[in-house]
Amino acid sequence: MRDFQLPGRSTVFATNGMCATSHPLAAKVAVQMLEAGGNAVDAAIAGAVLLGICEPQMTGIGGDCFVLIKPAGENGIVALNGSGRAPKGLEAANLRDRGLSVMPTDAADAVTVPGAIDAFCRLSKDWGRIGLKASLAPAIHYAEAGVPVAPRTAFDWGRAADHLKGAARDFYLLGGAAPKPGQVFRAPKQAEVLRRIAMDGRAGFYEGEVAEDMVASLTALGGTHTLEDFAATACDYGSPVSGSYKGVELVEHPPNGQGATAILMANILANFDLPSMDPLGAERAHLEAEAAKLAYDARNRFVADPAHMTRLDHMLSPYTAAQLAALIDPDRAMANPTDLSESVHKETIYITVVDRDRMAVSLIYSIFHSFGSGLASTKFGINFQNRGAGFSLTEGHPNEAAGGKRPMHTIIPAMLKKNGKVIMPFGVMGGAYQPNGHARVLTNIVDYGMHPQQALDAPRSFADQGELLVERGYAEDVRAALAAKGHAVVTPPSAIGGAQAILIDDETGVLQGASDPRKDGCALGY
């Protein structure tokens, strides 16, 4: 139990159904879907699409999604890949000829075809109970009526305002500026798009006037996108990947997502006696940082479109993890994980819903960077993701940019299983941080006995681009000890990530919702 004299958040308990997500309105709508007879899929779609109005800097219909589904009455897990592909005309050689060595982040070249809408349509048809029209109705209403901008959303919006260009400034700024907390944001043109999807399914988005608006807008911005690229968009079912950590199974979405990175990182950490370390001490933070460097280096070498990835088994192998763990110096930060690990590798907005029948959905839906590419379609204001920035321009790399190919993705939904049963769908937002976040939540729960809400509340650190980001929740002596080990310790400009989880207690029949205080959202149940 938490100390009620200290800041914190109580766990939310319910028996019939639960949603945990990053905005209260989306959580409320999802629970209303459950109360109206919908299942976890209907509710997750409703909440997720609404998040594109509540948090447009984080997600939207111009983005992608990944989904894990545990059907009612089963413990098997189904994965759905709702990530779009590069337009057929994209060629890495052309980008290299233009003098580029890395993919741009704010140009039409970075815009992959949105995959989320196709996935939502497929999910509703295959797994939903009350239909797509019902699931989209709340988002249509709030897109027209407007949503008061929440505090964390306003903070992120303000930091990203200068990233918006052209039509995106018209649709996503109020009077030329980012909205303040409490100002109402409306997106009536998106409501029109959602109405067409509700009536015509995926054709309402990938064909006709909406697709024509997206293609014409991208062409004007220098893109190679065609109507054929949009019409060909199709999500894919697959099998999750998993790894065991001290009797708990971490289940992740398969590539092109980076879920295998989280499993590799957890496997590396399994080689150390974490329970003997202070959960908020320098020793644990240092080991986690070094494990992250090695796991992310493997990700950068190997993760790609599954049709082009050949080293998945290598990444998931406990033997690989043990070899990498042996490279970690407990007293000193490594300078270059790529050089150090060469001998080992030598060949390279989240929402969760559980319903009364215990169908569980773990769904993550994103446009990548804040406001994606910073570009939008001119008629309907669809904000384009910049997932193409996840491609490599290195010739021969498995993740080399190419037409019709999916890039390496950062977004990863997850679930935990124990004794063969799903016990917790969860996810951690925050771009590159996500695999590290999954490993942090897992080890907080397994090694330190934290309740999921405690696991989300606890301070975070993250080794990223040569720096160790350390939240202010860590004590000053811990920061000093990490600096003494050679880490470039900095305080991040905003909180690291955000997370949501629902613990399923089969013994009591009670659902326990946890929601990250770093975001505006909450867990709600009934």
C-alpha positions in Angstrom: 0.0 0.0 0.0 1.3 3.5 -0.8 2.0 6.1 1.8 -1.1 8.4 1.7 1.0 11.3 3.1 3.1 11.4 -0.1 2.0 12.3 -3.6 0.8 9.4 -5.6 -2.1 7.7 -7.3 -4.4 5.0 -6.0 -4.9 1.8 -8.0 -8.4 1.6 -9.6 -10.4 -1.5 -8.8 -13.4 -2.9 -10.8 -14.9 -6.2 -11.7 -16.8 -5.8 -15.0 -14.4 -4.0 -17.2 -11.5 -1.5 -17.2 -9.6 0.9 -19.5 -6.3 2.6 -18.8 -5.1 5.3 -21.1 -3.5 8.7 -21.3 -6.5 10.9 -21.4 -9.6 10.7 -19.1 -12.1 11.3 -21.9 -10.8 8.4 -23.9 -10.9 6.1 -20.8 -14.5 7.3 -20.1 -15.6 6.6 -23.7 -14.0 3.1 -23.6 -15.8 2.2 -20.4 -19.1 3.5 -21.8 -18.6 1.2 -24.8 -18.2 -1.7 -22.4 -21.3 -0.7 -20.5 -23.3 -0.4 -23.8 -22.5 -4.0 -24.6 -19.3 -3.6 -26.6 -16.3 -5.7 -25.9 -12.6 -4.8 -25.3 -11.9 -4.4 -29.0 -14.9 -2.0 -29.6 -13.8 0.0 -26.5 -10.1 0.1 -27.5 -11.0 1.4 -31.0 -13.3 4.1 -29.5 -10.7 5.3 -27.0 -7.8 5.1 -29.4 -9.4 7.1 -32.2 -10.6 9.7 -29.7 -7.0 10.1 -28.5 -6.2 11.5 -31.9 -8.4 14.5 -31.0 -7.4 14.7 -27.3 -3.7 14.3 -28.0 -3.1 15.1 -31.7 0.6 15.6 -31.1 0.9 12.0 -30.1 -1.4 10.1 -32.5 -4.0 10.4 -35.2 -5.6 8.8 -38.3 -2.5 9.5 -40.3 -0.5 7.1 -38.1 0.1 3.4 -37.4 -0.8 0.9 -34.7 0.2 -2.4 -33.3 -2.2 -4.6 -31.3 -2.1 -7.6 -29.0 -5.4 -9.4 -28.4 -6.2 -12.1 -25.8 -9.6 -13.5 -26.9 -12.3 -14.2 -24.2 -12.0 -17.6 -22.7 -8.5 -18.2 -24.1 -4.9 -17.5 -23.1 -3.4 -17.4 -26.5 -2.5 -14.0 -27.9 -3.0 -12.7 -31.4 -0.8 -9.9 -32.9 -2.1 -7.5 -35.5 0.5 -5.3 -37.4 -1.2 -2.1 -38.4 1.9 -0.3 -39.7 1.9 1.1 -43.2 4.5 0.8 -45.9 6.7 3.2 -47.8 5.3 4.3 -51.1 6.5 2.2 -54.0 8.5 5.1 -55.4 10.8 5.4 -52.4 14.4 4.4 -53.2 17.3 4.7 -50.8 19.7 5.2 -53.6 17.8 8.4 -54.7 18.0 9.7 -51.2 21.8 9.0 -51.0 22.2 10.7 -54.4 20.6 13.8 -52.8 23.4 13.8 -50.3 21.4 12.3 -47.4 23.1 9.8 -45.0 20.1 9.4 -42.7 16.3 9.6 -43.4 14.8 13.0 -43.0 12.2 13.5 -40.2 10.2 16.5 -41.5 9.8 15.8 -45.3 7.4 13.8 -47.4 10.2 11.2 -47.8 9.6 10.3 -44.2 5.8 9.8 -44.6 4.8 6.1 -44.8 1.2 5.2 -45.8 -1.0 5.3 -42.6 -1.9 1.8 -41.5 -4.0 2.3 -38.4 -7.4 2.9 -40.0 -7.1 -0.4 -42.0 -6.2 -2.2 -38.7 -9.1 -0.6 -36.8 -11.6 -1.7 -39.6 -10.2 -5.2 -39.6 -10.2 -5.4 -35.8 -13.8 -4.3 -35.6 -14.9 -6.8 -38.3 -13.0 -9.8 -36.9 -13.2 -9.2 -33.2 -15.7 -6.5 -32.3 -19.2 -6.9 -31.2 -21.1 -3.6 -31.8 -19.7 -2.4 -35.1 -17.4 0.3 -36.4 -20.1 3.0 -36.5 -20.6 2.7 -32.7 -16.8 2.7 -32.0 -16.2 5.9 -34.1 -19.2 7.8 -32.9 -17.6 9.4 -29.8 -14.5 10.6 -31.8 -16.8 12.1 -34.4 -18.8 13.9 -31.7 -15.7 15.3 -29.9 -13.9 16.2 -33.1 -16.8 18.6 -33.9 -17.7 19.7 -30.4 -14.1 20.1 -29.3 -12.0 18.9 -26.4 -10.4 21.1 -23.7 -6.6 20.7 -24.0 -5.2 18.9 -20.9 -2.0 20.1 -19.1 0.6 17.6 -20.3 -0.9 17.7 -23.8 -0.6 21.5 -23.8 3.1 21.2 -22.6 4.0 18.8 -25.4 2.0 20.9 -28.0 3.9 24.0 -27.1 7.3 22.3 -27.5 6.3 21.0 -30.9 4.5 24.1 -32.4 7.5 25.2 -34.4 7.7 21.8 -36.0 4.3 22.3 -37.8 4.5 23.6 -41.4 2.0 24.7 -44.0 -1.5 23.2 -43.7 -0.6 21.6 -40.4 -0.3 25.1 -38.8 -3.8 25.9 -39.9 -5.3 22.8 -38.5 -3.2 22.3 -35.3 -2.6 25.8 -34.0 -5.1 28.2 -32.5 -4.5 31.8 -33.7 -1.0 30.8 -34.8 0.0 29.4 -31.4 -0.2 26.2 -29.4 -3.3 26.0 -27.2 -3.0 26.6 -23.5 -4.5 24.2 -20.9 -8.3 24.5 -21.1 -8.5 25.9 -24.6 -10.9 23.9 -26.8 -9.4 22.1 -29.8 -11.8 21.1 -32.6 -11.2 19.1 -35.8 -14.4 19.2 -37.8 -12.7 18.0 -41.0 -11.5 14.9 -39.2 -15.0 14.3 -38.1 -16.0 14.3 -41.7 -13.3 11.7 -42.5 -14.4 9.5 -39.6 -18.0 9.7 -40.8 -16.9 8.4 -44.2 -15.0 5.5 -42.5 -18.0 4.7 -40.3 -20.2 4.5 -43.5 -17.8 3.0 -46.0 -15.1 1.2 -43.9 -11.5 1.4 -45.0 -12.6 2.6 -48.5 -13.7 5.8 -46.9 -10.1 6.6 -46.1 -7.9 4.7 -48.6 -10.0 5.5 -51.7 -12.0 8.4 -53.0 -11.8 12.1 -51.9 -9.9 11.5 -48.6 -7.1 9.4 -50.3 -7.0 12.0 -53.1 -6.4 14.8 -50.6 -3.6 12.9 -48.9 -1.9 11.9 -52.2 -2.2 15.4 -53.7 -0.9 17.0 -50.6 2.1 14.7 -50.3 2.9 15.0 -54.1 3.0 18.8 -53.6 5.5 18.3 -50.8 7.8 16.2 -53.0 6.5 12.7 -52.1 6.2 9.8 -54.5 2.9 8.5 -52.9 0.2 7.3 -55.2 -3.5 6.3 -54.9 -2.4 2.8 -55.6 -0.1 2.9 -52.5 -3.0 3.9 -50.3 -5.5 1.4 -51.8 -2.9 -1.5 -51.3 -2.6 -0.9 -47.5 -3.3 -4.0 -45.5 -2.7 -5.0 -41.9 -1.3 -8.5 -41.1 -2.0 -11.0 -38.3 1.1 -12.7 -36.8 2.3 -14.5 -33.7 3.8 -12.7 -30.8 7.4 -13.2 -29.6 8.1 -13.8 -25.9 10.8 -14.4 -23.3 10.7 -15.7 -19.8 11.9 -13.6 -16.9 12.1 -15.4 -13.5 8.8 -17.2 -14.1 7.0 -14.4 -15.8 6.6 -14.4 -19.6 7.0 -11.0 -21.4 4.9 -11.2 -24.6 5.7 -8.6 -27.3 4.5 -7.8 -30.8 6.9 -9.2 -33.4 9.0 -7.1 -35.8 8.9 -4.6 -37.5 8.2 -3.4 -34.0 11.1 -3.3 -31.5 9.5 -5.7 -29.0 12.4 -8.2 -29.3 14.6 -5.4 -28.0 12.6 -5.4 -24.7 13.0 -9.2 -24.4 16.7 -9.0 -25.1 17.1 -6.2 -22.5 15.2 -8.2 -19.9 17.3 -11.3 -20.7 20.5 -9.3 -20.2 19.2 -8.0 -16.8 18.4 -11.5 -15.8 22.1 -12.2 -15.5 22.4 -9.8 -12.5 21.1 -9.9 -9.0 18.7 -7.0 -9.2 16.8 -7.8 -6.0 20.0 -7.2 -4.0 20.2 -3.6 -5.4 18.3 -0.5 -4.3 15.5 -0.1 -6.8 16.2 3.7 -6.8 19.9 3.4 -6.5 22.8 4.1 -8.8 23.9 0.4 -9.2 20.5 -0.6 -10.7 20.3 2.5 -12.9 23.8 1.9 -14.2 23.1 -1.7 -15.1 19.9 -0.8 -16.8 21.6 1.9 -18.8 24.3 -0.5 -20.0 21.8 -3.2 -20.8 19.8 -0.7 -22.8 22.9 0.4 -24.8 23.6 -3.2 -25.8 20.0 -4.1 -26.6 19.4 -1.0 -28.6 22.6 -1.6 -30.6 21.2 -5.0 -31.5 17.9 -3.4 -32.5 19.7 -1.0 -34.8 21.5 -3.8 -36.4 18.7 -6.3 -36.9 15.1 -5.1 -36.6 13.4 -4.5 -39.9 10.4 -5.4 -42.0 9.9 -9.1 -41.0 10.3 -10.1 -44.7 13.9 -8.7 -44.5 14.9 -9.6 -40.9 17.0 -12.7 -40.4 18.3 -12.5 -36.8 15.2 -12.6 -34.7 16.2 -15.9 -33.0 19.6 -14.4 -32.2 18.0 -11.4 -30.5 15.6 -13.6 -28.4 18.3 -16.1 -27.3 19.2 -16.1 -23.6 22.7 -17.2 -24.8 23.1 -13.9 -26.7 21.9 -12.0 -23.7 24.4 -13.8 -21.4 27.3 -12.9 -23.8 26.2 -9.3 -23.9 25.8 -9.2 -20.1 29.4 -10.3 -19.7 30.5 -7.1 -21.5 29.0 -4.8 -18.8 31.4 -3.2 -16.3 29.5 -2.6 -13.0 31.7 0.4 -12.3 32.1 2.1 -15.6 29.8 3.3 -18.4 30.7 1.8 -21.9 31.7 4.3 -24.5 30.7 2.5 -27.7 28.3 -0.5 -27.5 28.7 -1.1 -31.2 32.4 -1.8 -31.0 32.1 -3.6 -27.7 29.4 -6.0 -28.9 30.8 -6.7 -32.4 32.2 -10.1 -31.3 28.8 -11.2 -30.0 26.8 -10.2 -33.2 29.3 -10.7 -35.8 26.8 -11.5 -38.5 23.1 -7.7 -37.6 -0.5 6.8 -27.4 -1.2 3.5 -25.6 -4.6 2.1 -24.5 -5.4 -1.1 -22.7 -8.9 -2.5 -22.1 -10.1 -5.7 -20.4 -13.8 -6.5 -20.5 -16.1 -8.6 -18.3 -15.4 -11.8 -20.4 -11.7 -11.1 -19.9 -10.9 -10.3 -23.5 -7.8 -8.1 -23.2 -6.5 -5.6 -25.7 -3.1 -4.0 -25.7 -3.0 -1.3 -28.4 -0.4 1.4 -29.2 -1.1 4.0 -31.9 1.2 6.7 -33.0 2.5 9.2 -35.5 6.1 8.8 -34.2 7.6 12.3 -33.5 5.5 15.0 -31.9 3.0 15.8 -34.7 4.8 13.3 -36.9 6.3 14.9 -40.0 4.8 18.3 -39.1 2.9 18.0 -42.4 -0.8 17.7 -43.0 -3.2 17.2 -45.9 -4.7 20.5 -47.2 -8.4 19.6 -47.3 -9.0 17.4 -44.3 -6.0 18.2 -42.1 -4.8 14.7 -41.7 -1.4 14.9 -39.9 1.1 12.6 -41.6 3.3 10.3 -39.5 7.1 10.3 -40.1 7.6 6.6 -39.6 9.9 6.5 -42.7 12.5 8.1 -40.4 12.9 4.7 -38.9 14.5 3.4 -42.1 18.3 3.1 -42.6 20.0 4.6 -45.6 23.0 2.2 -45.2 23.2 0.1 -48.4 22.4 -3.5 -47.8 21.1 -3.0 -44.3 18.0 -5.2 -43.6 16.1 -1.9 -42.6 17.3 0.0 -45.7 14.6 2.2 -47.1 12.7 0.8 -50.1 9.3 1.1 -51.7 6.6 -1.2 -50.2 8.6 -1.9 -47.1 7.8 -1.4 -43.5 10.3 0.5 -41.4 11.6 -0.4 -38.0 9.0 0.8 -35.5 9.4 2.0 -31.9 5.8 1.4 -30.8 5.2 -1.9 -28.9 2.2 -3.2 -27.0 2.9 -5.9 -24.4 1.3 -8.4 -22.1 2.6 -10.4 -19.1 1.8 -14.1 -18.6 2.3 -16.3 -15.6 1.6 -20.1 -15.4 0.3 -19.8 -19.0 -2.3 -17.2 -18.2 -2.4 -13.5 -19.2 -2.1 -11.5 -16.0 -1.4 -8.0 -17.3 -1.7 -6.1 -20.6 0.5 -3.0 -20.5 2.4 -0.5 -22.6 5.0 2.3 -22.2 4.9 5.3 -24.4 7.9 7.4 -25.2 9.5 6.6 -28.6 12.9 4.9 -28.2 12.4 4.5 -24.4 9.7 1.9 -24.9 11.8 -1.3 -24.7 13.7 0.1 -21.7 10.3 1.0 -20.2 9.0 -2.5 -20.6 12.1 -3.9 -18.9 11.8 -1.3 -16.1 8.1 -2.1 -15.4 8.8 -5.9 -15.6 11.7 -5.7 -13.1 9.9 -3.3 -10.8 7.2 -5.9 -10.5 9.2 -9.1 -10.5 12.4 -8.1 -8.7 11.0 -5.5 -6.3 7.5 -6.7 -5.7 5.9 -3.4 -6.7 2.3 -3.2 -7.6 1.8 -2.0 -11.2 0.8 1.5 -10.1 4.0 1.7 -8.0 6.0 0.4 -10.9 4.6 3.2 -13.1 5.0 5.9 -10.4 8.7 5.2 -9.7 11.4 7.5 -11.2 13.0 6.6 -14.5 16.3 6.9 -16.2 17.3 6.2 -19.8 20.6 6.1 -21.7 19.9 7.9 -25.0 22.3 9.4 -27.6 25.3 9.6 -25.3 23.5 11.0 -22.3 21.9 9.4 -19.3 18.5 11.0 -18.8 17.7 10.9 -15.0 14.3 12.1 -13.8 14.2 14.5 -10.8 12.7 11.7 -8.7 16.2 10.3 -8.2 18.2 11.6 -5.2 21.2 13.9 -5.8 23.7 11.3 -4.5 22.4 8.8 -7.0 23.0 11.3 -9.8 26.5 12.0 -8.5 27.3 8.2 -8.3 26.2 7.7 -11.9 28.3 10.6 -13.1 31.3 9.1 -11.2 30.8 5.9 -13.3 31.2 7.9 -16.4 27.6 8.7 -17.4 26.8 12.1 -18.8 23.9 12.7 -16.4 21.2 15.2 -17.5 17.7 16.0 -16.4 15.3 15.4 -19.3 13.2 18.4 -20.5 10.1 16.4 -19.9 9.1 13.2 -18.0 10.4 10.0 -19.5 7.6 8.2 -21.3 4.1 7.3 -19.9 2.5 3.9 -19.2 -0.7 2.1 -18.5 -1.5 -1.4 -17.2 -4.4 -3.5 -16.0 -3.6 -6.4 -13.6 -6.0 -9.3 -14.0 -6.6 -11.0 -10.6 -8.3 -14.3 -11.4 -8.5 -15.3 -7.8 -10.7 -12.4 -6.7 -12.2 -11.6 -10.1 -11.0 -8.0 -9.7 -9.3 -5.8 -12.3 -6.6 -3.4 -11.1 -5.9 -0.4 -13.3 -2.7 1.6 -13.2 -2.1 4.8 -15.0 1.1 6.9 -15.3 1.1 10.2 -13.5 3.4 11.6 -16.2 0.3 11.8 -18.5 -3.1 13.4 -18.3 -5.0 10.1 -18.2 -6.3 7.6 -15.8 -7.7 4.1 -15.3 -11.5 3.7 -15.1 -13.6 0.7 -14.6 -17.2 -0.3 -13.8 
